[in-house]
Amino acid sequence: MSASPSAIVLALASVYLVWGSTYLAIRFALEGGWPPLLMGGVRFLACGIGLYAFLRWRGVAAPTRRQWRNAAFVGVLLLGMGNGLVCVAEQTVSSGLAAVAVASMPLWMALFAMLRGERPVRMEWLGLGVGFVGVAWLNAGSSLSATPAGLVALLVAAIAWAFGSVWSRGRDLPAPFMSAAAQMLCGGAAMLIVGLALGERFADWPTPRGLLSVGYLATFGSLIGFSAYIWLLQHVRPALAGSYAYVNPVIAVLLGASLAGERFGAHELGAMAVVLAGVVAITLARARKAPAPVPPRPADAEA
């Protein structure tokens, strides 16, 4: 379960930068004619099928029946409920409120990890608190309009993602990349089924920008970002793995300014500095305390 510092930095950079750009991509996809759940289902299924086929071609073992069951449970929580409900909420919830809600996810992760006996150290709690204050400050001037359904969707999304992330640690799951493929297959299928059951349909063929946005979400958001996150869950503490939620809003603001003509000034720059300070505190805490040991999978114990 050991990992080099350079590999951890590269994986963190993937979830920090790539996932920060997915907010804008989801918005473009929705504006381009994609229903939210069908969009997520197509995105994750396409990426999951491609990654699974590539791994099998390279000789990676297929998941066992128990591993498929665990991957399906985690995939539904992380992707079907976590990502899917964020896509649904973005139809009626302002981007500022969505960012604040997602930024609360590491706090839920710390809570669930504490219930499992992985009590965060003092520096991690400090980083979590500072990061949340920074995101709240960043969005203090945003339009926080939302429907009650959208608010509930964001709350459930953050809790589901956090619980699934903590629950997956130490479970009988395939190797990280095969686990990501299996979770994308199961989560994507669940999103498609629920979307069709709720009556989601294409009113017209998606626009070129909508198609490109979904292609970007599948390639960068899922193949690179999600695979890196699954790998991080097995190699670092939950607080560090979940710190992306504080950096993503900063990346989203920068991309909005450069690609969507949104302006930001001293208020936003100050808030971004606070957010990064929280991430630094979490990173230092991780460097001082080794990752909690992960129980071996049944197959490893037998070997």
GISUL-V853417 format. One record per residue. RES is the residue in one letter. PSI is psi in whole degrees, -180 to 180 (none if undefined). Layout:
RES	PSI
RES	PSI
//
This chain:
M	-3
S	153
A	147
S	151
P	-36
S	-37
A	-40
I	-43
V	-42
L	-42
A	-41
L	-41
A	-35
S	-49
V	-31
Y	-54
L	-48
V	-49
W	-26
G	-29
S	-14
T	-23
Y	-46
L	-38
A	-40
I	-43
R	-45
F	-38
A	-43
L	-42
E	-23
G	8
G	10
W	128
P	145
P	-50
L	-37
L	-36
M	-49
G	-38
G	-46
V	-43
R	-52
F	-35
L	-46
A	-46
C	-41
G	-43
I	-46
G	-45
L	-41
Y	-45
A	-40
F	-43
L	-40
R	-38
W	-33
R	1
G	10
V	136
A	143
A	151
P	147
T	173
R	-41
R	-39
Q	-37
W	-40
R	-46
N	-41
A	-37
A	-41
F	-47
V	-40
G	-39
V	-39
L	-52
L	-48
L	-53
G	-46
M	-46
G	-64
N	-40
G	-43
L	-29
V	-42
C	-42
V	-43
A	-34
E	-10
Q	-29
T	-6
V	140
S	154
S	-33
G	-46
L	-37
A	-41
A	-42
V	-43
A	-44
V	-36
A	-18
S	-10
M	-43
P	-30
L	-41
W	-38
M	-43
A	-38
L	-49
F	-37
A	-37
M	-38
L	-25
R	1
G	-1
E	73
R	124
P	146
V	169
R	-40
M	-35
E	-43
W	-40
L	-45
G	-40
L	-46
G	-45
V	-43
G	-42
F	-39
V	-41
G	-42
V	-40
A	-41
W	-41
L	-35
N	13
A	-32
G	8
S	163
S	111
L	36
S	142
A	153
T	156
P	-39
A	-39
G	-40
L	-44
V	-41
A	-42
L	-40
L	-47
V	-37
A	-47
A	-43
I	-43
A	-43
W	-43
A	-46
F	-44
G	-38
S	-46
V	-40
W	-33
S	-21
R	123
G	1
R	165
D	91
L	159
P	-180
A	154
P	-49
F	-37
M	-35
S	-42
A	-42
A	-46
A	-41
Q	-38
M	-39
L	-48
C	-45
G	-41
G	-41
A	-41
A	-40
M	-41
L	-45
I	-47
V	-41
G	-45
L	-38
A	-31
L	0
G	14
E	131
R	160
F	118
A	-31
D	172
W	133
P	151
T	162
P	-41
R	-36
G	-42
L	-44
L	-36
S	-44
V	-38
G	-40
Y	-42
L	-40
A	-43
T	-55
F	-47
G	-39
S	-58
L	-46
I	-56
G	-52
F	-39
S	-41
A	-38
Y	-43
I	-39
W	-42
L	-38
L	-26
Q	0
H	-15
V	170
R	153
P	-38
A	-39
L	-41
A	-36
G	0
S	-13
Y	-29
A	-22
Y	-29
V	-34
N	-45
P	-34
V	-46
I	-40
A	-39
V	-43
L	-42
L	-37
G	-36
A	-38
S	-31
L	-25
A	9
G	18
E	143
R	149
F	153
G	-146
A	-35
H	-50
E	-39
L	-40
G	-43
A	-39
M	-39
A	-40
V	-42
V	-48
L	-32
A	-39
G	-41
V	-40
V	-41
A	-43
I	-41
T	-42
L	-38
A	-39
R	-36
A	-29
R	-25
K	125
A	153
P	145
A	137
P	141
V	126
P	143
P	150
R	157
P	-42
A	-39
D	-40
A	-42
E	-39
A	none
//
